Amino acid sequence: MPSEKVLKQKQDIVAAIAERMQGSAAGVFVSYSGLTVEKDTELRNNLRAAGVEYSVVKNTLTRRAAEQIGYTEFDEILNGTTALATHATDVVAPAKVLCDFIDKYKDASGLTVKAGFMDGKACGVDEVIALAKIPSKETLYAMLAGGLNATIAGLARAIQAVADKGEEASA
């Protein structure tokens, strides 16, 4: 039986993981087995640049935290080496950075996606990979602005064509 001090520390860790998972728009669990120190440093730098919080987590404590907030689907994946990447507001960022890193190094990365969650729902590996393919928020805004600009430019050309035709008819 653990001492009260150790038990309290573990309860605090479980509460912190649960709070982190609940406060995140999305998160991804990965296995980092075989990841070299150099690649791990590169991965952490990429995640930090994207504003993603990444840390190695203990499986038993994470399982308890997940169950506390209603995620029972993670029981099977919480074994072996496990790390958790979360972002408070961006749903795509954790999946995108991790999957881009895996694609960059293919089989030599030592990193594999285990599962994920988004907006209170658990996601499988395929869903995390599909999520990673969604363009970033900034890219989507740029695409929307470009589409709106093209529509307005087309309308302006049509109005100008009508005006030019009206001048030809009156001349």
Secondary structure, DSSP 8 states (H G I E B T S, - for coil): ---HHHHHHHHHHHHHHHHHHHT-SEEEEEE-TT--HHHHHHHHHHHHHTT-EEEE--HHHHHHHHHHTT--TTTTT-SSS-EEEEESS-SSHHHHHHHHHHHHHGGGS--EEEEEEETTEEE-HHHHHHHHTS--HHHHHHHHHHHHHHHHHHHHHHHHHHHHHHHHHH-
